[in-house]
Amino acid sequence: MELAVSRAALCPEFGADVAMPAQSAALPVSRPEGLATDAEPACLGHDLGFRDYEESLKIQDRIVARRKSGSCPDCLLFVDYPPIITLGRGGKRDHLLAGSEELRERGVRVYPAGRGGDITYHGPGQLVVYPVLDLNAWYRDIHRYLRTLERCLVETLSDFGIPSETLPGVTGVWVQGRKIAAIGVRTSRWVTSHGLALNVNTDLRYFDLIVPCGLVGRGVTSMAAHLGRPLQLSEVRACFTGRFARAFGRSFRAAEREEARH
């Protein structure tokens, strides 16, 4: 039986002694006592800050290549985006509801993405996380990997008093029938890339531009919309990191200055 762990224990403080982009909060330097041991594999946190989508993918590709070669441990990449729409490998162009003029007026760009899944939106106020994990050292099971990511999100939402669920046959996390988190991943030689997006303080009006994840008739929501107040994105990030490290048996720490060079 899983022991109950307090929200405070799962949300480590953010350190300020790690060089990070000026617009981004520093990552947790260590995990709380009792949730990790030196025997657990390391997982480095890289805060990419506010980035152009194509630039972030180039950084992600370099880190994936290093993970494949064994020159770096597992990583969690955190990134903040301007308003963008990405289309996965299984995406349908007709799920983009806006024309080029409307997209230009609203300052939204559209990018093809090498991940699984359909169409989705990324933008300010969203927690975007790209795990780069070698599943050879965990379980070589994509279904299990996806379900574990979903569980991390459900537990994170529970830490903030938001009950959520998963639905049979679809990937992601839902609150009262509305999607609050999307997941789209890619694996190559069992090393993962891309990942998840959790709506924290997201402006949900941007989802009117698409059929979110290609699911007709399904709404979207955010943590802020459900709670009726904005949240600190850094606090949500810290809670997710603790839940992730626990679920995957990783000892999490922020990348040092040299490790953070991409």
Contacts in CASP RR format, 6 or more apart in sequence:
PFRMAT RR
TARGET T0000
AUTHOR 0000-0000-0000
METHOD contacts of the structure
MODEL  1
MELAVSRAALCPEFGADVAMPAQSAALPVSRPEGLATDAEPACLGHDLGF
RDYEESLKIQDRIVARRKSGSCPDCLLFVDYPPIITLGRGGKRDHLLAGS
EELRERGVRVYPAGRGGDITYHGPGQLVVYPVLDLNAWYRDIHRYLRTLE
RCLVETLSDFGIPSETLPGVTGVWVQGRKIAAIGVRTSRWVTSHGLALNV
NTDLRYFDLIVPCGLVGRGVTSMAAHLGRPLQLSEVRACFTGRFARAFGR
SFRAAEREEARH
5 35 0 8 1.000
5 246 0 8 1.000
7 159 0 8 1.000
7 160 0 8 1.000
7 239 0 8 1.000
9 32 0 8 1.000
9 35 0 8 1.000
10 32 0 8 1.000
10 35 0 8 1.000
10 159 0 8 1.000
10 239 0 8 1.000
10 242 0 8 1.000
10 243 0 8 1.000
10 246 0 8 1.000
11 159 0 8 1.000
11 235 0 8 1.000
11 238 0 8 1.000
11 239 0 8 1.000
11 242 0 8 1.000
12 28 0 8 1.000
12 29 0 8 1.000
12 30 0 8 1.000
12 31 0 8 1.000
12 32 0 8 1.000
12 238 0 8 1.000
12 241 0 8 1.000
12 242 0 8 1.000
13 28 0 8 1.000
13 238 0 8 1.000
14 25 0 8 1.000
14 26 0 8 1.000
14 27 0 8 1.000
14 28 0 8 1.000
14 29 0 8 1.000
14 234 0 8 1.000
14 238 0 8 1.000
15 26 0 8 1.000
15 27 0 8 1.000
15 28 0 8 1.000
15 29 0 8 1.000
15 254 0 8 1.000
16 26 0 8 1.000
17 26 0 8 1.000
17 29 0 8 1.000
18 26 0 8 1.000
18 27 0 8 1.000
18 29 0 8 1.000
18 254 0 8 1.000
18 255 0 8 1.000
18 256 0 8 1.000
18 257 0 8 1.000
18 260 0 8 1.000
19 257 0 8 1.000
19 260 0 8 1.000
20 26 0 8 1.000
20 27 0 8 1.000
20 47 0 8 1.000
20 49 0 8 1.000
20 260 0 8 1.000
21 47 0 8 1.000
21 48 0 8 1.000
21 49 0 8 1.000
21 50 0 8 1.000
23 49 0 8 1.000
23 50 0 8 1.000
23 80 0 8 1.000
24 47 0 8 1.000
24 48 0 8 1.000
24 49 0 8 1.000
24 50 0 8 1.000
24 78 0 8 1.000
24 80 0 8 1.000
25 47 0 8 1.000
25 233 0 8 1.000
25 234 0 8 1.000
25 237 0 8 1.000
26 47 0 8 1.000
26 254 0 8 1.000
27 45 0 8 1.000
27 47 0 8 1.000
27 78 0 8 1.000
27 237 0 8 1.000
27 241 0 8 1.000
27 254 0 8 1.000
27 255 0 8 1.000
28 238 0 8 1.000
28 241 0 8 1.000
28 242 0 8 1.000
28 252 0 8 1.000
28 253 0 8 1.000
28 254 0 8 1.000
29 253 0 8 1.000
29 254 0 8 1.000
30 36 0 8 1.000
30 252 0 8 1.000
30 253 0 8 1.000
31 242 0 8 1.000
31 245 0 8 1.000
31 251 0 8 1.000
31 252 0 8 1.000
31 253 0 8 1.000
32 242 0 8 1.000
35 242 0 8 1.000
35 245 0 8 1.000
35 246 0 8 1.000
36 245 0 8 1.000
36 249 0 8 1.000
36 250 0 8 1.000
36 251 0 8 1.000
36 252 0 8 1.000
37 251 0 8 1.000
38 251 0 8 1.000
40 249 0 8 1.000
40 250 0 8 1.000
40 251 0 8 1.000
41 73 0 8 1.000
41 74 0 8 1.000
41 137 0 8 1.000
41 249 0 8 1.000
41 250 0 8 1.000
41 251 0 8 1.000
42 73 0 8 1.000
42 74 0 8 1.000
42 250 0 8 1.000
42 251 0 8 1.000
42 252 0 8 1.000
42 253 0 8 1.000
43 73 0 8 1.000
43 74 0 8 1.000
43 75 0 8 1.000
43 76 0 8 1.000
43 133 0 8 1.000
43 244 0 8 1.000
43 245 0 8 1.000
43 248 0 8 1.000
43 250 0 8 1.000
43 251 0 8 1.000
43 252 0 8 1.000
43 253 0 8 1.000
44 72 0 8 1.000
44 73 0 8 1.000
44 74 0 8 1.000
44 75 0 8 1.000
44 76 0 8 1.000
44 252 0 8 1.000
44 253 0 8 1.000
44 254 0 8 1.000
44 255 0 8 1.000
44 259 0 8 1.000
45 75 0 8 1.000
45 76 0 8 1.000
45 77 0 8 1.000
45 78 0 8 1.000
45 241 0 8 1.000
45 252 0 8 1.000
45 253 0 8 1.000
45 254 0 8 1.000
45 255 0 8 1.000
46 63 0 8 1.000
46 75 0 8 1.000
46 76 0 8 1.000
46 77 0 8 1.000
46 78 0 8 1.000
46 255 0 8 1.000
46 260 0 8 1.000
46 262 0 8 1.000
47 78 0 8 1.000
47 254 0 8 1.000
48 56 0 8 1.000
48 59 0 8 1.000
48 77 0 8 1.000
48 78 0 8 1.000
48 79 0 8 1.000
48 80 0 8 1.000
48 262 0 8 1.000
49 78 0 8 1.000
49 79 0 8 1.000
49 80 0 8 1.000
50 80 0 8 1.000
50 81 0 8 1.000
50 82 0 8 1.000
51 59 0 8 1.000
51 79 0 8 1.000
51 80 0 8 1.000
51 81 0 8 1.000
52 82 0 8 1.000
53 81 0 8 1.000
53 84 0 8 1.000
53 86 0 8 1.000
53 109 0 8 1.000
53 111 0 8 1.000
53 122 0 8 1.000
54 111 0 8 1.000
56 77 0 8 1.000
56 79 0 8 1.000
56 81 0 8 1.000
59 77 0 8 1.000
59 262 0 8 1.000
60 77 0 8 1.000
60 130 0 8 1.000
60 132 0 8 1.000
60 193 0 8 1.000
60 194 0 8 1.000
61 193 0 8 1.000
62 262 0 8 1.000
63 72 0 8 1.000
63 75 0 8 1.000
63 77 0 8 1.000
63 132 0 8 1.000
63 262 0 8 1.000
64 132 0 8 1.000
64 188 0 8 1.000
64 191 0 8 1.000
64 193 0 8 1.000
66 72 0 8 1.000
67 73 0 8 1.000
67 74 0 8 1.000
67 75 0 8 1.000
67 132 0 8 1.000
67 133 0 8 1.000
67 134 0 8 1.000
67 191 0 8 1.000
68 134 0 8 1.000
68 188 0 8 1.000
68 189 0 8 1.000
68 191 0 8 1.000
70 134 0 8 1.000
72 259 0 8 1.000
74 131 0 8 1.000
74 132 0 8 1.000
74 133 0 8 1.000
74 134 0 8 1.000
74 137 0 8 1.000
74 248 0 8 1.000
74 250 0 8 1.000
75 131 0 8 1.000
75 132 0 8 1.000
75 255 0 8 1.000
76 129 0 8 1.000
76 130 0 8 1.000
76 131 0 8 1.000
76 132 0 8 1.000
76 241 0 8 1.000
76 244 0 8 1.000
76 252 0 8 1.000
77 129 0 8 1.000
77 130 0 8 1.000
77 131 0 8 1.000
77 132 0 8 1.000
78 127 0 8 1.000
78 128 0 8 1.000
78 129 0 8 1.000
78 130 0 8 1.000
78 237 0 8 1.000
79 128 0 8 1.000
79 130 0 8 1.000
80 123 0 8 1.000
80 124 0 8 1.000
80 125 0 8 1.000
80 126 0 8 1.000
80 128 0 8 1.000
81 122 0 8 1.000
81 123 0 8 1.000
81 124 0 8 1.000
81 126 0 8 1.000
81 128 0 8 1.000
82 107 0 8 1.000
82 109 0 8 1.000
82 123 0 8 1.000
82 124 0 8 1.000
83 106 0 8 1.000
83 107 0 8 1.000
83 108 0 8 1.000
83 109 0 8 1.000
83 121 0 8 1.000
83 122 0 8 1.000
83 123 0 8 1.000
83 124 0 8 1.000
83 206 0 8 1.000
84 108 0 8 1.000
84 109 0 8 1.000
84 110 0 8 1.000
84 111 0 8 1.000
84 121 0 8 1.000
84 122 0 8 1.000
84 123 0 8 1.000
85 96 0 8 1.000
85 103 0 8 1.000
85 108 0 8 1.000
85 109 0 8 1.000
85 110 0 8 1.000
85 111 0 8 1.000
85 119 0 8 1.000
85 120 0 8 1.000
85 121 0 8 1.000
85 122 0 8 1.000
85 209 0 8 1.000
85 210 0 8 1.000
86 110 0 8 1.000
86 111 0 8 1.000
86 112 0 8 1.000
86 113 0 8 1.000
86 115 0 8 1.000
86 119 0 8 1.000
86 120 0 8 1.000
86 122 0 8 1.000
87 93 0 8 1.000
87 96 0 8 1.000
87 110 0 8 1.000
87 111 0 8 1.000
87 112 0 8 1.000
87 113 0 8 1.000
87 118 0 8 1.000
87 119 0 8 1.000
88 112 0 8 1.000
88 113 0 8 1.000
88 114 0 8 1.000
88 115 0 8 1.000
88 116 0 8 1.000
88 117 0 8 1.000
88 118 0 8 1.000
88 119 0 8 1.000
88 184 0 8 1.000
89 113 0 8 1.000
89 114 0 8 1.000
89 115 0 8 1.000
89 116 0 8 1.000
89 117 0 8 1.000
90 116 0 8 1.000
90 117 0 8 1.000
90 118 0 8 1.000
91 117 0 8 1.000
91 118 0 8 1.000
91 119 0 8 1.000
91 214 0 8 1.000
92 118 0 8 1.000
92 119 0 8 1.000
92 214 0 8 1.000
95 118 0 8 1.000
95 119 0 8 1.000
95 210 0 8 1.000
95 211 0 8 1.000
95 214 0 8 1.000
96 110 0 8 1.000
96 119 0 8 1.000
96 209 0 8 1.000
96 210 0 8 1.000
97 208 0 8 1.000
97 209 0 8 1.000
97 210 0 8 1.000
97 211 0 8 1.000
98 106 0 8 1.000
98 108 0 8 1.000
98 209 0 8 1.000
98 210 0 8 1.000
102 209 0 8 1.000
103 109 0 8 1.000
103 110 0 8 1.000
103 209 0 8 1.000
106 206 0 8 1.000
106 209 0 8 1.000
108 206 0 8 1.000
108 209 0 8 1.000
113 194 0 8 1.000
114 186 0 8 1.000
114 194 0 8 1.000
115 184 0 8 1.000
115 185 0 8 1.000
115 186 0 8 1.000
115 193 0 8 1.000
115 194 0 8 1.000
115 195 0 8 1.000
116 184 0 8 1.000
116 185 0 8 1.000
116 186 0 8 1.000
116 194 0 8 1.000
117 171 0 8 1.000
117 184 0 8 1.000
117 213 0 8 1.000
118 211 0 8 1.000
118 213 0 8 1.000
118 214 0 8 1.000
118 215 0 8 1.000
119 210 0 8 1.000
119 211 0 8 1.000
119 212 0 8 1.000
119 213 0 8 1.000
119 214 0 8 1.000
120 182 0 8 1.000
120 197 0 8 1.000
120 210 0 8 1.000
120 212 0 8 1.000
120 213 0 8 1.000
121 206 0 8 1.000
121 207 0 8 1.000
121 209 0 8 1.000
121 210 0 8 1.000
121 212 0 8 1.000
122 128 0 8 1.000
122 197 0 8 1.000
123 202 0 8 1.000
123 203 0 8 1.000
123 206 0 8 1.000
124 201 0 8 1.000
124 202 0 8 1.000
124 203 0 8 1.000
125 199 0 8 1.000
125 200 0 8 1.000
125 201 0 8 1.000
125 202 0 8 1.000
125 203 0 8 1.000
125 233 0 8 1.000
126 197 0 8 1.000
126 198 0 8 1.000
126 199 0 8 1.000
126 200 0 8 1.000
126 201 0 8 1.000
126 202 0 8 1.000
127 197 0 8 1.000
127 198 0 8 1.000
127 200 0 8 1.000
127 233 0 8 1.000
127 236 0 8 1.000
127 237 0 8 1.000
127 240 0 8 1.000
128 196 0 8 1.000
128 197 0 8 1.000
129 195 0 8 1.000
129 196 0 8 1.000
129 197 0 8 1.000
129 198 0 8 1.000
129 240 0 8 1.000
129 244 0 8 1.000
130 193 0 8 1.000
130 194 0 8 1.000
130 195 0 8 1.000
131 149 0 8 1.000
131 192 0 8 1.000
131 195 0 8 1.000
131 244 0 8 1.000
132 191 0 8 1.000
132 192 0 8 1.000
132 193 0 8 1.000
133 145 0 8 1.000
133 191 0 8 1.000
133 192 0 8 1.000
133 248 0 8 1.000
134 190 0 8 1.000
134 191 0 8 1.000
135 141 0 8 1.000
135 142 0 8 1.000
135 145 0 8 1.000
135 187 0 8 1.000
135 190 0 8 1.000
135 191 0 8 1.000
135 192 0 8 1.000
136 190 0 8 1.000
138 145 0 8 1.000
138 248 0 8 1.000
139 145 0 8 1.000
140 190 0 8 1.000
142 185 0 8 1.000
142 187 0 8 1.000
145 185 0 8 1.000
145 192 0 8 1.000
146 171 0 8 1.000
146 183 0 8 1.000
146 185 0 8 1.000
147 166 0 8 1.000
148 247 0 8 1.000
148 248 0 8 1.000
149 183 0 8 1.000
149 185 0 8 1.000
149 195 0 8 1.000
149 196 0 8 1.000
150 166 0 8 1.000
150 171 0 8 1.000
150 172 0 8 1.000
150 173 0 8 1.000
150 181 0 8 1.000
150 183 0 8 1.000
151 247 0 8 1.000
152 240 0 8 1.000
152 243 0 8 1.000
152 244 0 8 1.000
152 247 0 8 1.000
153 164 0 8 1.000
153 172 0 8 1.000
153 173 0 8 1.000
153 181 0 8 1.000
153 196 0 8 1.000
153 198 0 8 1.000
153 240 0 8 1.000
154 164 0 8 1.000
154 165 0 8 1.000
154 166 0 8 1.000
154 173 0 8 1.000
155 243 0 8 1.000
155 247 0 8 1.000
156 198 0 8 1.000
156 236 0 8 1.000
156 239 0 8 1.000
156 240 0 8 1.000
156 243 0 8 1.000
157 163 0 8 1.000
157 164 0 8 1.000
157 173 0 8 1.000
157 175 0 8 1.000
157 180 0 8 1.000
157 223 0 8 1.000
158 164 0 8 1.000
159 239 0 8 1.000
159 243 0 8 1.000
160 223 0 8 1.000
160 227 0 8 1.000
160 231 0 8 1.000
160 236 0 8 1.000
160 239 0 8 1.000
162 175 0 8 1.000
162 180 0 8 1.000
162 223 0 8 1.000
162 226 0 8 1.000
162 227 0 8 1.000
163 175 0 8 1.000
164 173 0 8 1.000
164 174 0 8 1.000
164 175 0 8 1.000
164 180 0 8 1.000
165 173 0 8 1.000
165 174 0 8 1.000
165 175 0 8 1.000
166 172 0 8 1.000
166 173 0 8 1.000
166 174 0 8 1.000
167 174 0 8 1.000
170 213 0 8 1.000
170 215 0 8 1.000
171 182 0 8 1.000
171 183 0 8 1.000
171 184 0 8 1.000
172 179 0 8 1.000
172 181 0 8 1.000
172 182 0 8 1.000
172 183 0 8 1.000
172 213 0 8 1.000
173 179 0 8 1.000
173 180 0 8 1.000
173 181 0 8 1.000
173 198 0 8 1.000
174 180 0 8 1.000
175 221 0 8 1.000
175 226 0 8 1.000
176 221 0 8 1.000
176 226 0 8 1.000
177 218 0 8 1.000
177 219 0 8 1.000
178 218 0 8 1.000
178 219 0 8 1.000
178 220 0 8 1.000
178 221 0 8 1.000
179 212 0 8 1.000
179 213 0 8 1.000
179 215 0 8 1.000
179 218 0 8 1.000
179 219 0 8 1.000
179 220 0 8 1.000
179 221 0 8 1.000
180 198 0 8 1.000
180 199 0 8 1.000
180 220 0 8 1.000
180 221 0 8 1.000
180 222 0 8 1.000
180 223 0 8 1.000
180 226 0 8 1.000
181 196 0 8 1.000
181 197 0 8 1.000
181 198 0 8 1.000
181 199 0 8 1.000
182 196 0 8 1.000
182 197 0 8 1.000
182 212 0 8 1.000
182 213 0 8 1.000
183 195 0 8 1.000
183 196 0 8 1.000
184 194 0 8 1.000
184 195 0 8 1.000
184 196 0 8 1.000
185 192 0 8 1.000
185 193 0 8 1.000
185 194 0 8 1.000
185 195 0 8 1.000
186 192 0 8 1.000
186 193 0 8 1.000
186 194 0 8 1.000
187 193 0 8 1.000
198 223 0 8 1.000
198 236 0 8 1.000
198 240 0 8 1.000
199 220 0 8 1.000
199 221 0 8 1.000
199 222 0 8 1.000
199 223 0 8 1.000
199 225 0 8 1.000
200 222 0 8 1.000
200 223 0 8 1.000
200 224 0 8 1.000
200 231 0 8 1.000
200 233 0 8 1.000
200 236 0 8 1.000
201 222 0 8 1.000
201 223 0 8 1.000
201 224 0 8 1.000
201 230 0 8 1.000
201 231 0 8 1.000
201 233 0 8 1.000
202 222 0 8 1.000
202 224 0 8 1.000
204 220 0 8 1.000
204 221 0 8 1.000
204 222 0 8 1.000
204 225 0 8 1.000
207 219 0 8 1.000
207 220 0 8 1.000
212 218 0 8 1.000
212 219 0 8 1.000
212 220 0 8 1.000
223 231 0 8 1.000
223 236 0 8 1.000
224 230 0 8 1.000
224 231 0 8 1.000
241 252 0 8 1.000
242 252 0 8 1.000
244 250 0 8 1.000
244 252 0 8 1.000
245 251 0 8 1.000
245 252 0 8 1.000
END
